[in-house]
Amino acid sequence: MNRRILLALGAFVIWTAITVIGGRLRAGGEAELVEAVTYGFNWTYLLAAAFLLAVVAWQRWDDVGLTSAPAAGSLRLLWLPALYIAGFLVLGVLLGLPPIAVIFFVLVNTFFVGLSEELMFRGILLQAFRHRMAIWPAILVTSLLFGAVHSLNVFATGHLLTAVVQSGAALLSGLLFIAIRLRTGSLWPAIVVHGLWDFGVFTMGAAGGAPAGPATAPTSFQTFAPVLLVLPTALYALWLLRHVARTHARPED
């Protein structure tokens, strides 16, 4: 295992600790994910992103995609996630948007979530793996790690099954973000799509105000809805990546 992979995995461990431990400290214990982005500014996301930016600057990893502009005409490939995001926001309007202050905090927090997670997975880890293995193994390992880290949401919410389902949904959505990263040649479209996707989801989740009375157990469909929701985007990602083994050879060290 070469030095870059070791450094990338070390950054991943520290980043995960910042995200998980910082999230629990900020919430004072277990809390729902929607609370983490709606109730004030979440310093955990900023700290995690700042740590990764410092690592990239320290190691001079200029191939993670932060300094690259999207390839000409590549942004048209974002039509499917754009439809999803628009749908989330329309549903949020129909359900009743939360107060402006809540929308602002959701927007800021989800931007830093997108920046932090994309830089960690589709920036640092993907590029480190690409230097040591073929593109498809690099894609699969990165996506598995992205899915696995979302299972740690159990420490924030206390709901194991929900965290496992979120892990599966994250694995599938990770394929879409990787496809966007590789097809556009830049990390920024993936950051923007990721942030706006989360913004739409959490705005929709916060719409209509908090439900009155005790919470009811979710149905089987509600439990597995996140996986069913992102499955079409994963299939679209596989189509976008159909020629990736030919167009993205292993980069030179």
C-alpha positions as CSV (number, residue, x, y, z in Angstrom):
1,M,0.0,0.0,0.0
2,N,1.6,3.3,-1.1
3,R,2.0,6.5,0.9
4,R,-0.9,8.3,-0.8
5,I,-3.5,5.6,0.0
6,L,-2.2,5.5,3.6
7,L,-2.6,9.3,3.9
8,A,-6.0,9.2,2.3
9,L,-7.2,6.4,4.6
10,G,-5.8,8.3,7.6
11,A,-7.6,11.4,6.6
12,F,-10.8,9.3,6.2
13,V,-10.5,8.0,9.8
14,I,-9.9,11.4,11.2
15,W,-12.7,12.9,9.1
16,T,-15.1,10.2,10.3
17,A,-14.2,10.9,13.9
18,I,-14.8,14.6,13.4
19,T,-18.2,13.9,11.8
20,V,-19.5,11.3,14.2
21,I,-18.0,12.5,17.5
22,G,-18.6,16.2,16.7
23,G,-22.2,15.5,15.7
24,R,-22.9,13.8,19.0
25,L,-21.2,16.6,21.0
26,R,-23.1,19.3,19.2
27,A,-26.5,17.5,19.7
28,G,-25.7,16.5,23.2
29,G,-26.5,12.8,22.4
30,E,-28.7,11.1,19.9
31,A,-30.7,13.3,17.5
32,E,-32.5,12.9,14.2
33,L,-30.5,13.8,11.1
34,V,-33.0,16.6,10.1
35,E,-32.2,18.3,13.4
36,A,-28.5,18.4,12.6
37,V,-29.1,20.7,9.6
38,T,-32.2,22.7,10.6
39,Y,-31.4,23.9,14.2
40,G,-28.7,26.5,13.7
41,F,-25.3,26.3,12.1
42,N,-23.6,22.9,12.4
43,W,-19.9,23.6,13.0
44,T,-19.1,19.9,12.6
45,Y,-19.5,20.0,8.8
46,L,-17.4,23.1,8.5
47,L,-14.6,21.6,10.6
48,A,-14.6,18.4,8.6
49,A,-14.4,20.3,5.3
50,A,-11.7,22.6,6.7
51,F,-9.6,19.6,7.8
52,L,-9.8,18.0,4.3
53,L,-8.9,21.3,2.6
54,A,-5.9,21.5,4.9
55,V,-4.8,18.0,4.0
56,V,-5.2,18.7,0.2
57,A,-3.2,21.9,0.5
58,W,-0.5,20.1,2.7
59,Q,0.0,17.3,0.2
60,R,-0.6,19.4,-2.9
61,W,-3.1,17.0,-4.3
62,D,-4.1,19.2,-7.2
63,D,-5.9,16.3,-9.0
64,V,-8.9,16.0,-6.6
65,G,-11.0,18.3,-8.9
66,L,-11.2,21.5,-6.9
67,T,-9.2,23.5,-9.4
68,S,-10.7,22.0,-12.6
69,A,-13.6,23.5,-14.5
70,P,-16.3,21.2,-15.8
71,A,-15.8,20.0,-19.4
72,A,-17.7,21.8,-22.0
73,G,-21.2,20.6,-22.4
74,S,-20.9,18.1,-19.5
75,L,-23.4,19.9,-17.3
76,R,-26.3,18.7,-19.4
77,L,-25.7,15.3,-17.9
78,L,-27.1,16.6,-14.6
79,W,-30.7,16.6,-15.9
80,L,-31.8,13.6,-13.8
81,P,-30.5,14.8,-10.4
82,A,-31.9,18.3,-11.3
83,L,-35.3,16.8,-11.8
84,Y,-35.1,15.1,-8.4
85,I,-34.0,18.3,-6.6
86,A,-36.8,20.2,-8.3
87,G,-39.3,17.6,-7.2
88,F,-38.1,17.7,-3.6
89,L,-38.5,21.5,-3.5
90,V,-41.9,21.4,-5.1
91,L,-43.1,18.9,-2.5
92,G,-41.6,21.1,0.2
93,V,-43.6,24.1,-1.1
94,L,-46.8,22.0,-1.3
95,L,-46.3,20.7,2.3
96,G,-45.6,24.1,3.6
97,L,-42.1,25.5,3.7
98,P,-40.4,26.0,7.1
99,P,-39.4,29.5,8.3
100,I,-36.8,31.4,6.3
101,A,-34.3,31.0,9.1
102,V,-34.6,27.2,8.9
103,I,-34.2,27.3,5.1
104,F,-31.1,29.4,5.5
105,F,-29.5,27.0,8.0
106,V,-30.4,24.0,5.9
107,L,-28.9,25.6,2.8
108,V,-25.6,26.5,4.6
109,N,-25.3,23.2,6.4
110,T,-26.0,21.1,3.4
111,F,-23.5,23.0,1.3
112,F,-20.8,22.1,3.8
113,V,-22.0,18.5,3.8
114,G,-21.7,18.3,0.1
115,L,-18.2,19.9,0.1
116,S,-17.0,17.7,3.0
117,E,-18.3,14.4,1.6
118,E,-17.4,15.0,-2.0
119,L,-13.9,16.1,-1.2
120,M,-13.4,13.1,1.1
121,F,-14.8,10.4,-1.2
122,R,-14.9,11.6,-4.8
123,G,-11.8,13.7,-4.3
124,I,-9.2,12.3,-1.9
125,L,-10.2,8.6,-1.7
126,L,-11.1,8.1,-5.4
127,Q,-7.9,9.7,-6.7
128,A,-5.8,7.7,-4.2
129,F,-7.3,4.4,-5.2
130,R,-7.1,5.3,-8.9
131,H,-3.3,5.6,-8.5
132,R,-3.1,1.9,-7.4
133,M,-5.9,0.1,-9.1
134,A,-8.1,0.1,-12.2
135,I,-11.0,2.6,-12.4
136,W,-13.8,0.1,-11.6
137,P,-12.3,-1.3,-8.5
138,A,-11.6,2.3,-7.4
139,I,-15.2,3.2,-8.0
140,L,-16.5,0.2,-6.1
141,V,-14.2,0.6,-3.1
142,T,-15.0,4.3,-2.8
143,S,-18.8,3.7,-3.1
144,L,-18.6,0.9,-0.5
145,L,-16.8,3.2,1.9
146,F,-19.3,6.0,1.3
147,G,-22.1,3.6,2.0
148,A,-20.5,2.1,5.1
149,V,-19.8,5.4,6.7
150,H,-23.5,6.3,6.6
151,S,-24.2,3.2,8.7
152,L,-22.5,5.2,11.5
153,N,-25.6,7.4,11.6
154,V,-26.8,4.8,14.2
155,F,-24.6,6.6,16.7
156,A,-26.4,9.9,16.0
157,T,-30.0,8.6,15.7
158,G,-30.0,5.4,17.6
159,H,-32.0,3.7,14.8
160,L,-30.0,0.7,13.4
161,L,-32.3,-0.3,10.6
162,T,-32.7,3.2,9.4
163,A,-28.9,3.6,9.4
164,V,-28.4,0.4,7.4
165,V,-31.0,1.5,4.8
166,Q,-29.3,5.0,4.6
167,S,-26.0,3.1,4.0
168,G,-27.5,1.3,1.1
169,A,-29.0,4.4,-0.4
170,A,-25.7,6.2,0.1
171,L,-23.8,3.5,-1.8
172,L,-26.2,3.9,-4.7
173,S,-26.1,7.7,-4.7
174,G,-22.3,7.5,-4.5
175,L,-22.3,6.0,-7.9
176,L,-24.1,9.0,-9.3
177,F,-21.7,11.4,-7.6
178,I,-18.7,9.5,-9.0
179,A,-20.2,9.5,-12.5
180,I,-20.7,13.3,-12.2
181,R,-17.1,13.7,-11.0
182,L,-15.6,11.7,-13.8
183,R,-17.8,12.8,-16.7
184,T,-17.5,16.5,-15.9
185,G,-13.8,16.4,-15.0
186,S,-14.4,18.6,-11.9
187,L,-15.5,18.0,-8.3
188,W,-17.6,21.1,-8.1
189,P,-20.7,19.8,-10.0
190,A,-20.8,16.8,-7.6
191,I,-20.5,19.2,-4.7
192,V,-23.3,21.4,-5.9
193,V,-25.6,18.5,-6.8
194,H,-24.9,16.8,-3.5
195,G,-25.5,19.9,-1.5
196,L,-28.7,20.8,-3.4
197,W,-30.0,17.2,-3.2
198,D,-29.6,17.3,0.6
199,F,-31.1,20.8,0.8
200,G,-34.2,19.6,-1.1
201,V,-34.5,16.4,1.0
202,F,-34.2,18.2,4.4
203,T,-36.3,21.2,3.3
204,M,-39.0,18.7,2.4
205,G,-38.5,16.9,5.7
206,A,-38.8,20.1,7.7
207,A,-41.8,21.3,5.7
208,G,-45.2,21.5,7.4
209,G,-43.7,21.8,10.9
210,A,-43.1,19.1,13.4
211,P,-45.8,16.5,13.7
212,A,-48.0,16.6,16.8
213,G,-48.2,13.7,19.2
214,P,-46.0,10.6,19.6
215,A,-44.1,9.4,16.6
216,T,-45.4,6.3,14.9
217,A,-43.3,3.4,13.6
218,P,-42.6,3.8,9.9
219,T,-44.1,1.3,7.4
220,S,-41.9,-1.1,5.5
221,F,-42.2,1.1,2.4
222,Q,-41.2,4.2,4.4
223,T,-38.2,2.4,5.8
224,F,-36.9,1.3,2.4
225,A,-38.1,4.3,0.4
226,P,-34.6,5.9,0.3
227,V,-33.1,3.0,-1.6
228,L,-36.0,2.8,-4.0
229,L,-35.8,6.6,-4.5
230,V,-32.1,6.6,-5.6
231,L,-32.1,3.3,-7.5
232,P,-32.9,5.1,-10.9
233,T,-30.0,7.5,-10.3
234,A,-27.7,4.6,-9.7
235,L,-28.8,3.0,-13.0
236,Y,-28.3,6.3,-14.8
237,A,-24.8,6.5,-13.2
238,L,-23.9,3.1,-14.5
239,W,-25.0,4.2,-18.0
240,L,-22.8,7.3,-17.7
241,L,-19.9,5.1,-16.6
242,R,-20.3,2.6,-19.4
243,H,-17.1,3.6,-21.1
244,V,-15.1,4.7,-18.1
245,A,-12.6,1.9,-18.3
246,R,-11.5,3.2,-21.7
247,T,-11.7,7.0,-20.9
248,H,-10.2,7.0,-17.5
249,A,-7.0,5.0,-17.4
250,R,-4.9,4.9,-14.2
251,P,-3.2,8.3,-13.7
252,E,0.5,8.5,-13.7
253,D,2.2,8.9,-10.3
